[in-house]
Amino acid sequence: MQMKKAGVVATGALATVAIMGAPAAAAPSTDASALTKATSLTEGKAGAMRMVGANQLNLARGGWQGGWDAPWDIDPQALLSALNGTAVSTAPIQSCGSTAAFVAAVTVPITSPNTLVAKDKDDDHGRGGYGDKDKLACANGNLRVVQSDEVPLVALANNTAVSAAALQACGSTASFAVGVAAPITSPNTVIGGCDNGNIDIVDEDEDEWGGDKWDDHSDGYGSKWKESARTEGSSVSAAARQALAKKVSALKTGDGYGWKAKGGAYGKTGGYGNGWKAKSASVTTAPVARGGGWDAPWDVDPFGLAAALNGTAVATASLQACGATAAFVAGVSLPITSPNTEIGDCKNANIKIDQQDSTALLYAANNTAISIANIQACGSTTGTGVGIAAPITSPNTVIGSCYNANIAIS
């Protein structure tokens, strides 16, 4: 019985020992070196994949070597643009080497000549005393606007110039409105050109010398096509693509030259073995990502919905007396032995517009010129309105050309 009990006890003890002494489950390894090694391998593979992916992306896009710009690198199209780059000039007044009365003024110089001499052609400091008739001596109320090539969805009155009531007396005796100008033995003389109230609206591509940059150049000095697409076929980009293709080929074949993996023996088949020949075709015929220089859809100039009164010029009531005796409106001009002389060109209220192509579905009154009541007295005795002009032994002389209210839209 004891033996049985002992056996039972023994059996229970054995059972207890067996249960408590059973092998425990293996704990996860926390060896730092193993973790570091695994992490470095993973990061190395990820870095290599990123590098290959970046190279493939550059091959597809061309990047700086000659491909498309990414859509997110392109400036977005504006929804509405109005009155941007627009100039308005109202009532600029200039008396230049003249006896002039504006509005209700009275001007009576006595033995006091008025003289203006432009820069001398032979003297950089303008002290030669003879002047240069080809130089600009007097400029008043002139506007120059450079049109932007940005195309918003709706564009209204952008790059527009408005000049109103530009008044210029240049080498003249002139009265404006109800003024009185009466020089007595006081000659008025200007040597140089006189410009008043002229408007010039030029295309954005025109350079500072007044010529079109794009006519004579197709390289980096003037090519309109600044997208890298236009240089995709260059030797630089082609060489870069071939170099990348070689690297990819070498990775696939297992060494730096791509011939050992195929079993080729150096010197037997042209020096590089069959493996090199097998891969050479893919190297020399690396595909051109864009295949011919098309523009990406987002590189094409946007097209607007509506455009009106853009690049438009309005000139009204520009009055110029140039080498003249002139009375405008109800003025009185009485030079007495006071000659008026202008040696140079006289230009008043001329308009020049370099027309831009239509860039909108609805296109109205763009690149339009409006010229109203622009009057020029050039080497003349002129009375406009109810004015009185009475030169007494006072000749009016212009040596040059007279331009008034001419319009040129190219």
VONU-655141 format. One record per residue (C-alpha): x, y, z; residue number from 1. Coordinates in nm, 2 decimals, always signed. Example, Ala and Ser with C-alpha at 12.3 -4.5 7.8 and 13.67 -1.06 7.14 Angstrom:
REM VONU-655141
east:+1.23 | north:-0.45 | up:+0.78 | fivo:1
east:+1.37 | north:-0.11 | up:+0.71 | fivo:2
END
This chain:
REM VONU-655141
east:+0.00 | north:+0.00 | up:+0.00 | fivo:1
east:+0.28 | north:+0.23 | up:+0.09 | fivo:2
east:+0.45 | north:+0.14 | up:-0.23 | fivo:3
east:+0.14 | north:+0.21 | up:-0.41 | fivo:4
east:+0.11 | north:+0.54 | up:-0.23 | fivo:5
east:+0.47 | north:+0.60 | up:-0.28 | fivo:6
east:+0.41 | north:+0.51 | up:-0.64 | fivo:7
east:+0.13 | north:+0.75 | up:-0.65 | fivo:8
east:+0.34 | north:+1.01 | up:-0.48 | fivo:9
east:+0.63 | north:+0.93 | up:-0.70 | fivo:10
east:+0.40 | north:+0.94 | up:-0.99 | fivo:11
east:+0.26 | north:+1.27 | up:-0.89 | fivo:12
east:+0.61 | north:+1.41 | up:-0.83 | fivo:13
east:+0.72 | north:+1.28 | up:-1.16 | fivo:14
east:+0.43 | north:+1.44 | up:-1.32 | fivo:15
east:+0.50 | north:+1.76 | up:-1.14 | fivo:16
east:+0.86 | north:+1.75 | up:-1.25 | fivo:17
east:+0.76 | north:+1.66 | up:-1.59 | fivo:18
east:+0.53 | north:+1.96 | up:-1.61 | fivo:19
east:+0.76 | north:+2.22 | up:-1.45 | fivo:20
east:+1.07 | north:+2.10 | up:-1.62 | fivo:21
east:+0.94 | north:+2.10 | up:-1.98 | fivo:22
east:+1.16 | north:+2.29 | up:-2.23 | fivo:23
east:+1.03 | north:+2.66 | up:-2.27 | fivo:24
east:+0.96 | north:+2.82 | up:-2.61 | fivo:25
east:+1.27 | north:+2.99 | up:-2.77 | fivo:26
east:+1.27 | north:+3.37 | up:-2.71 | fivo:27
east:+1.32 | north:+3.60 | up:-3.01 | fivo:28
east:+1.68 | north:+3.69 | up:-3.07 | fivo:29
east:+1.78 | north:+4.05 | up:-2.96 | fivo:30
east:+2.13 | north:+4.04 | up:-3.11 | fivo:31
east:+2.20 | north:+4.41 | up:-3.21 | fivo:32
east:+2.45 | north:+4.31 | up:-3.48 | fivo:33
east:+2.19 | north:+4.09 | up:-3.65 | fivo:34
east:+1.93 | north:+4.37 | up:-3.64 | fivo:35
east:+2.18 | north:+4.62 | up:-3.78 | fivo:36
east:+2.29 | north:+4.39 | up:-4.05 | fivo:37
east:+1.93 | north:+4.32 | up:-4.16 | fivo:38
east:+1.84 | north:+4.69 | up:-4.15 | fivo:39
east:+2.15 | north:+4.79 | up:-4.35 | fivo:40
east:+2.07 | north:+4.53 | up:-4.61 | fivo:41
east:+1.71 | north:+4.66 | up:-4.64 | fivo:42
east:+1.82 | north:+5.02 | up:-4.66 | fivo:43
east:+2.08 | north:+4.94 | up:-4.91 | fivo:44
east:+1.83 | north:+4.76 | up:-5.14 | fivo:45
east:+1.58 | north:+5.05 | up:-5.10 | fivo:46
east:+1.85 | north:+5.31 | up:-5.18 | fivo:47
east:+1.96 | north:+5.11 | up:-5.49 | fivo:48
east:+1.59 | north:+5.08 | up:-5.60 | fivo:49
east:+1.54 | north:+5.45 | up:-5.55 | fivo:50
east:+1.86 | north:+5.53 | up:-5.75 | fivo:51
east:+1.75 | north:+5.30 | up:-6.04 | fivo:52
east:+1.40 | north:+5.45 | up:-6.02 | fivo:53
east:+1.53 | north:+5.80 | up:-6.04 | fivo:54
east:+1.75 | north:+5.71 | up:-6.34 | fivo:55
east:+1.46 | north:+5.55 | up:-6.51 | fivo:56
east:+1.24 | north:+5.86 | up:-6.44 | fivo:57
east:+1.51 | north:+6.09 | up:-6.58 | fivo:58
east:+1.52 | north:+5.86 | up:-6.89 | fivo:59
east:+1.15 | north:+5.88 | up:-6.93 | fivo:60
east:+1.12 | north:+6.25 | up:-6.87 | fivo:61
east:+1.45 | north:+6.36 | up:-7.00 | fivo:62
east:+1.49 | north:+6.60 | up:-6.70 | fivo:63
east:+1.74 | north:+6.88 | up:-6.77 | fivo:64
east:+1.88 | north:+6.67 | up:-7.05 | fivo:65
east:+1.59 | north:+6.72 | up:-7.29 | fivo:66
east:+1.26 | north:+6.59 | up:-7.18 | fivo:67
east:+0.92 | north:+6.71 | up:-7.05 | fivo:68
east:+0.88 | north:+6.94 | up:-6.75 | fivo:69
east:+0.67 | north:+6.78 | up:-6.47 | fivo:70
east:+0.31 | north:+6.91 | up:-6.46 | fivo:71
east:+0.37 | north:+7.05 | up:-6.11 | fivo:72
east:+0.67 | north:+7.25 | up:-6.24 | fivo:73
east:+0.45 | north:+7.45 | up:-6.48 | fivo:74
east:+0.29 | north:+7.78 | up:-6.38 | fivo:75
east:-0.08 | north:+7.74 | up:-6.34 | fivo:76
east:-0.32 | north:+7.93 | up:-6.57 | fivo:77
east:-0.48 | north:+8.23 | up:-6.41 | fivo:78
east:-0.86 | north:+8.24 | up:-6.39 | fivo:79
east:-0.90 | north:+8.62 | up:-6.45 | fivo:80
east:-0.66 | north:+8.89 | up:-6.54 | fivo:81
east:-0.76 | north:+9.26 | up:-6.58 | fivo:82
east:-0.57 | north:+9.59 | up:-6.62 | fivo:83
east:-0.23 | north:+9.43 | up:-6.57 | fivo:84
east:+0.06 | north:+9.60 | up:-6.74 | fivo:85
east:-0.16 | north:+9.89 | up:-6.83 | fivo:86
east:-0.05 | north:+10.25 | up:-6.85 | fivo:87
east:-0.26 | north:+10.56 | up:-6.84 | fivo:88
east:-0.12 | north:+10.91 | up:-6.89 | fivo:89
east:-0.34 | north:+11.22 | up:-6.85 | fivo:90
east:-0.24 | north:+11.58 | up:-6.93 | fivo:91
east:+0.13 | north:+11.56 | up:-6.94 | fivo:92
east:+0.26 | north:+11.91 | up:-7.03 | fivo:93
east:+0.60 | north:+12.01 | up:-7.16 | fivo:94
east:+0.75 | north:+12.34 | up:-7.28 | fivo:95
east:+1.08 | north:+12.27 | up:-7.45 | fivo:96
east:+1.29 | north:+12.56 | up:-7.58 | fivo:97
east:+0.97 | north:+12.75 | up:-7.63 | fivo:98
east:+0.75 | north:+13.04 | up:-7.53 | fivo:99
east:+0.43 | north:+12.87 | up:-7.42 | fivo:100
east:+0.12 | north:+12.96 | up:-7.23 | fivo:101
east:-0.10 | north:+12.68 | up:-7.10 | fivo:102
east:-0.46 | north:+12.72 | up:-7.00 | fivo:103
east:-0.50 | north:+13.09 | up:-6.88 | fivo:104
east:-0.14 | north:+13.19 | up:-6.86 | fivo:105
east:+0.04 | north:+13.48 | up:-7.01 | fivo:106
east:+0.40 | north:+13.45 | up:-7.13 | fivo:107
east:+0.59 | north:+13.76 | up:-7.26 | fivo:108
east:+0.97 | north:+13.71 | up:-7.28 | fivo:109
east:+1.15 | north:+14.02 | up:-7.40 | fivo:110
east:+1.50 | north:+13.98 | up:-7.56 | fivo:111
east:+1.52 | north:+13.64 | up:-7.38 | fivo:112
east:+1.58 | north:+13.36 | up:-7.63 | fivo:113
east:+1.48 | north:+13.00 | up:-7.54 | fivo:114
east:+1.73 | north:+12.74 | up:-7.66 | fivo:115
east:+1.76 | north:+12.37 | up:-7.61 | fivo:116
east:+2.04 | north:+12.17 | up:-7.76 | fivo:117
east:+2.05 | north:+11.79 | up:-7.76 | fivo:118
east:+2.37 | north:+11.59 | up:-7.70 | fivo:119
east:+2.64 | north:+11.68 | up:-7.95 | fivo:120
east:+2.74 | north:+11.40 | up:-8.18 | fivo:121
east:+3.11 | north:+11.48 | up:-8.14 | fivo:122
east:+3.11 | north:+11.55 | up:-7.77 | fivo:123
east:+3.02 | north:+11.28 | up:-7.52 | fivo:124
east:+2.94 | north:+11.56 | up:-7.26 | fivo:125
east:+2.71 | north:+11.76 | up:-7.49 | fivo:126
east:+2.93 | north:+12.07 | up:-7.47 | fivo:127
east:+3.01 | north:+12.11 | up:-7.84 | fivo:128
east:+2.74 | north:+12.37 | up:-7.89 | fivo:129
east:+2.61 | north:+12.24 | up:-8.22 | fivo:130
east:+2.38 | north:+11.97 | up:-8.10 | fivo:131
east:+2.27 | north:+11.66 | up:-8.29 | fivo:132
east:+1.94 | north:+11.67 | up:-8.48 | fivo:133
east:+1.92 | north:+11.29 | up:-8.47 | fivo:134
east:+1.92 | north:+11.28 | up:-8.09 | fivo:135
east:+1.60 | north:+11.31 | up:-7.89 | fivo:136
east:+1.58 | north:+11.65 | up:-7.72 | fivo:137
east:+1.23 | north:+11.67 | up:-7.58 | fivo:138
east:+1.00 | north:+11.38 | up:-7.49 | fivo:139
east:+0.66 | north:+11.42 | up:-7.32 | fivo:140
east:+0.38 | north:+11.18 | up:-7.23 | fivo:141
east:+0.51 | north:+10.89 | up:-7.43 | fivo:142
east:+0.41 | north:+10.53 | up:-7.33 | fivo:143
east:+0.58 | north:+10.20 | up:-7.40 | fivo:144
east:+0.42 | north:+9.88 | up:-7.29 | fivo:145
east:+0.56 | north:+9.53 | up:-7.33 | fivo:146
east:+0.29 | north:+9.27 | up:-7.38 | fivo:147
east:+0.30 | north:+8.96 | up:-7.16 | fivo:148
east:+0.25 | north:+8.62 | up:-7.31 | fivo:149
east:+0.06 | north:+8.49 | up:-7.01 | fivo:150
east:-0.28 | north:+8.35 | up:-7.11 | fivo:151
east:-0.54 | north:+8.37 | up:-6.84 | fivo:152
east:-0.88 | north:+8.21 | up:-6.88 | fivo:153
east:-1.04 | north:+8.55 | up:-6.90 | fivo:154
east:-0.82 | north:+8.85 | up:-7.00 | fivo:155
east:-0.95 | north:+9.21 | up:-7.00 | fivo:156
east:-0.76 | north:+9.53 | up:-7.08 | fivo:157
east:-0.42 | north:+9.40 | up:-7.00 | fivo:158
east:-0.11 | north:+9.56 | up:-7.15 | fivo:159
east:-0.31 | north:+9.86 | up:-7.27 | fivo:160
east:-0.20 | north:+10.22 | up:-7.30 | fivo:161
east:-0.42 | north:+10.53 | up:-7.27 | fivo:162
east:-0.28 | north:+10.88 | up:-7.33 | fivo:163
east:-0.50 | north:+11.19 | up:-7.29 | fivo:164
east:-0.42 | north:+11.56 | up:-7.34 | fivo:165
east:-0.05 | north:+11.54 | up:-7.38 | fivo:166
east:+0.06 | north:+11.90 | up:-7.46 | fivo:167
east:+0.41 | north:+11.99 | up:-7.59 | fivo:168
east:+0.56 | north:+12.31 | up:-7.71 | fivo:169
east:+0.90 | north:+12.24 | up:-7.87 | fivo:170
east:+1.10 | north:+12.53 | up:-8.02 | fivo:171
east:+0.78 | north:+12.72 | up:-8.07 | fivo:172
east:+0.56 | north:+13.01 | up:-7.96 | fivo:173
east:+0.24 | north:+12.84 | up:-7.84 | fivo:174
east:-0.07 | north:+12.91 | up:-7.64 | fivo:175
east:-0.31 | north:+12.64 | up:-7.51 | fivo:176
east:-0.67 | north:+12.71 | up:-7.41 | fivo:177
east:-0.69 | north:+13.08 | up:-7.34 | fivo:178
east:-0.33 | north:+13.16 | up:-7.28 | fivo:179
east:-0.13 | north:+13.44 | up:-7.44 | fivo:180
east:+0.23 | north:+13.39 | up:-7.56 | fivo:181
east:+0.41 | north:+13.70 | up:-7.70 | fivo:182
east:+0.79 | north:+13.68 | up:-7.72 | fivo:183
east:+0.96 | north:+14.00 | up:-7.84 | fivo:184
east:+1.29 | north:+13.95 | up:-8.01 | fivo:185
east:+1.32 | north:+13.62 | up:-7.82 | fivo:186
east:+1.39 | north:+13.33 | up:-8.06 | fivo:187
east:+1.29 | north:+12.98 | up:-7.96 | fivo:188
east:+1.53 | north:+12.71 | up:-8.08 | fivo:189
east:+1.56 | north:+12.33 | up:-8.03 | fivo:190
east:+1.82 | north:+12.11 | up:-8.19 | fivo:191
east:+1.71 | north:+11.75 | up:-8.15 | fivo:192
east:+1.40 | north:+11.55 | up:-8.19 | fivo:193
east:+1.06 | north:+11.62 | up:-8.01 | fivo:194
east:+0.83 | north:+11.33 | up:-7.91 | fivo:195
east:+0.49 | north:+11.38 | up:-7.76 | fivo:196
east:+0.21 | north:+11.14 | up:-7.66 | fivo:197
east:+0.34 | north:+10.85 | up:-7.87 | fivo:198
east:+0.24 | north:+10.49 | up:-7.78 | fivo:199
east:+0.45 | north:+10.18 | up:-7.85 | fivo:200
east:+0.31 | north:+9.84 | up:-7.75 | fivo:201
east:+0.56 | north:+9.57 | up:-7.82 | fivo:202
east:+0.57 | north:+9.20 | up:-7.81 | fivo:203
east:+0.74 | north:+9.04 | up:-7.51 | fivo:204
east:+1.00 | north:+8.88 | up:-7.74 | fivo:205
east:+1.12 | north:+9.22 | up:-7.87 | fivo:206
east:+1.46 | north:+9.31 | up:-7.73 | fivo:207
east:+1.59 | north:+9.65 | up:-7.61 | fivo:208
east:+1.72 | north:+9.74 | up:-7.96 | fivo:209
east:+1.38 | north:+9.72 | up:-8.11 | fivo:210
east:+1.43 | north:+9.40 | up:-8.31 | fivo:211
east:+1.28 | north:+9.06 | up:-8.27 | fivo:212
east:+1.51 | north:+8.83 | up:-8.08 | fivo:213
east:+1.37 | north:+8.52 | up:-8.25 | fivo:214
east:+1.43 | north:+8.60 | up:-8.61 | fivo:215
east:+1.80 | north:+8.54 | up:-8.63 | fivo:216
east:+1.88 | north:+8.29 | up:-8.36 | fivo:217
east:+1.79 | north:+7.93 | up:-8.30 | fivo:218
east:+2.02 | north:+7.87 | up:-8.01 | fivo:219
east:+2.04 | north:+7.97 | up:-7.64 | fivo:220
east:+2.03 | north:+8.33 | up:-7.73 | fivo:221
east:+1.69 | north:+8.34 | up:-7.87 | fivo:222
east:+1.51 | north:+8.01 | up:-7.91 | fivo:223
east:+1.14 | north:+8.04 | up:-7.82 | fivo:224
east:+1.13 | north:+7.67 | up:-7.74 | fivo:225
east:+1.29 | north:+7.67 | up:-7.40 | fivo:226
east:+1.13 | north:+7.33 | up:-7.31 | fivo:227
east:+1.40 | north:+7.07 | up:-7.31 | fivo:228
east:+1.20 | north:+6.87 | up:-7.56 | fivo:229
east:+1.37 | north:+7.07 | up:-7.84 | fivo:230
east:+1.72 | north:+6.95 | up:-7.74 | fivo:231
east:+1.62 | north:+6.59 | up:-7.68 | fivo:232
east:+1.81 | north:+6.46 | up:-7.98 | fivo:233
east:+2.14 | north:+6.63 | up:-7.87 | fivo:234
east:+2.46 | north:+6.43 | up:-7.84 | fivo:235
east:+2.47 | north:+6.50 | up:-7.47 | fivo:236
east:+2.13 | north:+6.35 | up:-7.39 | fivo:237
east:+2.18 | north:+6.06 | up:-7.62 | fivo:238
east:+2.51 | north:+5.97 | up:-7.46 | fivo:239
east:+2.36 | north:+5.99 | up:-7.12 | fivo:240
east:+2.08 | north:+5.75 | up:-7.22 | fivo:241
east:+2.33 | north:+5.51 | up:-7.37 | fivo:242
east:+2.54 | north:+5.52 | up:-7.06 | fivo:243
east:+2.24 | north:+5.44 | up:-6.84 | fivo:244
east:+2.14 | north:+5.16 | up:-7.08 | fivo:245
east:+2.49 | north:+5.01 | up:-7.04 | fivo:246
east:+2.47 | north:+5.02 | up:-6.66 | fivo:247
east:+2.13 | north:+4.84 | up:-6.67 | fivo:248
east:+2.27 | north:+4.58 | up:-6.91 | fivo:249
east:+2.57 | north:+4.52 | up:-6.69 | fivo:250
east:+2.34 | north:+4.47 | up:-6.39 | fivo:251
east:+2.14 | north:+4.21 | up:-6.57 | fivo:252
east:+2.44 | north:+4.01 | up:-6.69 | fivo:253
east:+2.63 | north:+4.02 | up:-6.36 | fivo:254
east:+2.95 | north:+4.21 | up:-6.43 | fivo:255
east:+3.08 | north:+4.54 | up:-6.55 | fivo:256
east:+3.11 | north:+4.44 | up:-6.92 | fivo:257
east:+2.82 | north:+4.20 | up:-6.97 | fivo:258
east:+3.01 | north:+3.90 | up:-7.12 | fivo:259
east:+3.10 | north:+3.66 | up:-6.85 | fivo:260
east:+2.75 | north:+3.55 | up:-6.77 | fivo:261
east:+2.69 | north:+3.43 | up:-7.12 | fivo:262
east:+3.00 | north:+3.22 | up:-7.11 | fivo:263
east:+3.19 | north:+3.42 | up:-7.37 | fivo:264
east:+3.56 | north:+3.40 | up:-7.36 | fivo:265
east:+3.77 | north:+3.70 | up:-7.40 | fivo:266
east:+3.94 | north:+3.71 | up:-7.74 | fivo:267
east:+3.72 | north:+3.45 | up:-7.91 | fivo:268
east:+3.45 | north:+3.67 | up:-8.05 | fivo:269
east:+3.58 | north:+4.01 | up:-8.12 | fivo:270
east:+3.74 | north:+4.03 | up:-7.78 | fivo:271
east:+3.43 | north:+4.04 | up:-7.55 | fivo:272
east:+3.25 | north:+3.72 | up:-7.62 | fivo:273
east:+2.90 | north:+3.63 | up:-7.71 | fivo:274
east:+2.74 | north:+3.79 | up:-7.41 | fivo:275
east:+2.86 | north:+4.14 | up:-7.51 | fivo:276
east:+2.73 | north:+4.09 | up:-7.86 | fivo:277
east:+2.39 | north:+3.98 | up:-7.73 | fivo:278
east:+2.36 | north:+4.29 | up:-7.52 | fivo:279
east:+2.51 | north:+4.54 | up:-7.77 | fivo:280
east:+2.20 | north:+4.57 | up:-7.97 | fivo:281
east:+2.00 | north:+4.70 | up:-7.67 | fivo:282
east:+2.28 | north:+4.94 | up:-7.59 | fivo:283
east:+2.30 | north:+5.10 | up:-7.93 | fivo:284
east:+1.93 | north:+5.11 | up:-7.98 | fivo:285
east:+1.83 | north:+5.26 | up:-7.65 | fivo:286
east:+1.48 | north:+5.38 | up:-7.69 | fivo:287
east:+1.42 | north:+5.76 | up:-7.70 | fivo:288
east:+1.17 | north:+5.82 | up:-7.43 | fivo:289
east:+0.96 | north:+6.08 | up:-7.62 | fivo:290
east:+1.04 | north:+5.95 | up:-7.97 | fivo:291
east:+1.06 | north:+6.27 | up:-8.18 | fivo:292
east:+1.05 | north:+6.58 | up:-7.98 | fivo:293
east:+0.67 | north:+6.63 | up:-7.91 | fivo:294
east:+0.57 | north:+6.88 | up:-7.64 | fivo:295
east:+0.41 | north:+6.74 | up:-7.33 | fivo:296
east:+0.04 | north:+6.84 | up:-7.30 | fivo:297
east:+0.12 | north:+7.06 | up:-7.01 | fivo:298
east:+0.41 | north:+7.23 | up:-7.21 | fivo:299
east:+0.17 | north:+7.36 | up:-7.48 | fivo:300
east:+0.06 | north:+7.72 | up:-7.44 | fivo:301
east:-0.27 | north:+7.74 | up:-7.27 | fivo:302
east:-0.58 | north:+7.88 | up:-7.45 | fivo:303
east:-0.81 | north:+8.13 | up:-7.29 | fivo:304
east:-1.19 | north:+8.15 | up:-7.29 | fivo:305
east:-1.23 | north:+8.52 | up:-7.36 | fivo:306
east:-0.99 | north:+8.82 | up:-7.43 | fivo:307
east:-1.10 | north:+9.18 | up:-7.49 | fivo:308
east:-0.92 | north:+9.51 | up:-7.51 | fivo:309
east:-0.58 | north:+9.36 | up:-7.45 | fivo:310
east:-0.27 | north:+9.54 | up:-7.61 | fivo:311
east:-0.49 | north:+9.83 | up:-7.71 | fivo:312
east:-0.38 | north:+10.19 | up:-7.75 | fivo:313
east:-0.59 | north:+10.50 | up:-7.71 | fivo:314
east:-0.45 | north:+10.85 | up:-7.78 | fivo:315
east:-0.67 | north:+11.16 | up:-7.76 | fivo:316
east:-0.62 | north:+11.54 | up:-7.76 | fivo:317
east:-0.24 | north:+11.53 | up:-7.79 | fivo:318
east:-0.13 | north:+11.87 | up:-7.90 | fivo:319
east:+0.22 | north:+11.95 | up:-8.02 | fivo:320
east:+0.37 | north:+12.28 | up:-8.14 | fivo:321
east:+0.71 | north:+12.21 | up:-8.30 | fivo:322
east:+0.91 | north:+12.49 | up:-8.46 | fivo:323
east:+0.58 | north:+12.67 | up:-8.50 | fivo:324
east:+0.36 | north:+12.96 | up:-8.40 | fivo:325
east:+0.05 | north:+12.79 | up:-8.27 | fivo:326
east:-0.27 | north:+12.89 | up:-8.09 | fivo:327
east:-0.49 | north:+12.60 | up:-7.97 | fivo:328
east:-0.85 | north:+12.65 | up:-7.87 | fivo:329
east:-0.88 | north:+13.02 | up:-7.78 | fivo:330
east:-0.51 | north:+13.11 | up:-7.73 | fivo:331
east:-0.32 | north:+13.40 | up:-7.87 | fivo:332
east:+0.04 | north:+13.37 | up:-8.00 | fivo:333
east:+0.22 | north:+13.69 | up:-8.11 | fivo:334
east:+0.59 | north:+13.64 | up:-8.17 | fivo:335
east:+0.76 | north:+13.96 | up:-8.28 | fivo:336
east:+1.10 | north:+13.92 | up:-8.45 | fivo:337
east:+1.12 | north:+13.59 | up:-8.27 | fivo:338
east:+1.19 | north:+13.30 | up:-8.50 | fivo:339
east:+1.09 | north:+12.95 | up:-8.40 | fivo:340
east:+1.33 | north:+12.69 | up:-8.51 | fivo:341
east:+1.33 | north:+12.31 | up:-8.47 | fivo:342
east:+1.62 | north:+12.11 | up:-8.61 | fivo:343
east:+1.52 | north:+11.74 | up:-8.58 | fivo:344
east:+1.21 | north:+11.53 | up:-8.61 | fivo:345
east:+0.87 | north:+11.61 | up:-8.45 | fivo:346
east:+0.65 | north:+11.32 | up:-8.35 | fivo:347
east:+0.31 | north:+11.35 | up:-8.19 | fivo:348
east:+0.05 | north:+11.08 | up:-8.09 | fivo:349
east:+0.18 | north:+10.81 | up:-8.31 | fivo:350
east:+0.08 | north:+10.45 | up:-8.22 | fivo:351
east:+0.27 | north:+10.13 | up:-8.30 | fivo:352
east:+0.14 | north:+9.79 | up:-8.19 | fivo:353
east:+0.31 | north:+9.46 | up:-8.24 | fivo:354
east:+0.00 | north:+9.24 | up:-8.26 | fivo:355
east:+0.00 | north:+8.91 | up:-8.08 | fivo:356
east:-0.18 | north:+8.60 | up:-8.20 | fivo:357
east:-0.53 | north:+8.51 | up:-8.07 | fivo:358
east:-0.51 | north:+8.30 | up:-7.76 | fivo:359
east:-0.88 | north:+8.29 | up:-7.66 | fivo:360
east:-1.20 | north:+8.14 | up:-7.79 | fivo:361
east:-1.37 | north:+8.48 | up:-7.78 | fivo:362
east:-1.14 | north:+8.75 | up:-7.90 | fivo:363
east:-1.26 | north:+9.12 | up:-7.93 | fivo:364
east:-1.09 | north:+9.46 | up:-7.97 | fivo:365
east:-0.74 | north:+9.33 | up:-7.89 | fivo:366
east:-0.43 | north:+9.51 | up:-8.04 | fivo:367
east:-0.65 | north:+9.80 | up:-8.14 | fivo:368
east:-0.56 | north:+10.16 | up:-8.18 | fivo:369
east:-0.79 | north:+10.46 | up:-8.12 | fivo:370
east:-0.67 | north:+10.81 | up:-8.21 | fivo:371
east:-0.89 | north:+11.11 | up:-8.15 | fivo:372
east:-0.82 | north:+11.49 | up:-8.19 | fivo:373
east:-0.44 | north:+11.48 | up:-8.20 | fivo:374
east:-0.31 | north:+11.80 | up:-8.34 | fivo:375
east:+0.04 | north:+11.90 | up:-8.44 | fivo:376
east:+0.18 | north:+12.24 | up:-8.55 | fivo:377
east:+0.51 | north:+12.17 | up:-8.71 | fivo:378
east:+0.71 | north:+12.45 | up:-8.87 | fivo:379
east:+0.38 | north:+12.64 | up:-8.92 | fivo:380
east:+0.17 | north:+12.93 | up:-8.81 | fivo:381
east:-0.14 | north:+12.75 | up:-8.68 | fivo:382
east:-0.47 | north:+12.87 | up:-8.51 | fivo:383
east:-0.69 | north:+12.59 | up:-8.39 | fivo:384
east:-1.04 | north:+12.67 | up:-8.26 | fivo:385
east:-1.08 | north:+13.04 | up:-8.22 | fivo:386
east:-0.71 | north:+13.10 | up:-8.14 | fivo:387
east:-0.50 | north:+13.38 | up:-8.29 | fivo:388
east:-0.15 | north:+13.32 | up:-8.42 | fivo:389
east:+0.03 | north:+13.63 | up:-8.56 | fivo:390
east:+0.40 | north:+13.60 | up:-8.62 | fivo:391
east:+0.56 | north:+13.93 | up:-8.70 | fivo:392
east:+0.89 | north:+13.89 | up:-8.89 | fivo:393
east:+0.93 | north:+13.56 | up:-8.70 | fivo:394
east:+0.99 | north:+13.27 | up:-8.94 | fivo:395
east:+0.90 | north:+12.92 | up:-8.83 | fivo:396
east:+1.15 | north:+12.66 | up:-8.94 | fivo:397
east:+1.18 | north:+12.28 | up:-8.90 | fivo:398
east:+1.47 | north:+12.09 | up:-9.04 | fivo:399
east:+1.35 | north:+11.73 | up:-9.00 | fivo:400
east:+1.04 | north:+11.53 | up:-9.04 | fivo:401
east:+0.69 | north:+11.57 | up:-8.88 | fivo:402
east:+0.49 | north:+11.27 | up:-8.77 | fivo:403
east:+0.14 | north:+11.31 | up:-8.62 | fivo:404
east:-0.11 | north:+11.05 | up:-8.52 | fivo:405
east:+0.02 | north:+10.77 | up:-8.73 | fivo:406
east:-0.08 | north:+10.42 | up:-8.65 | fivo:407
east:+0.11 | north:+10.10 | up:-8.73 | fivo:408
east:-0.02 | north:+9.76 | up:-8.62 | fivo:409
east:+0.21 | north:+9.47 | up:-8.73 | fivo:410
END
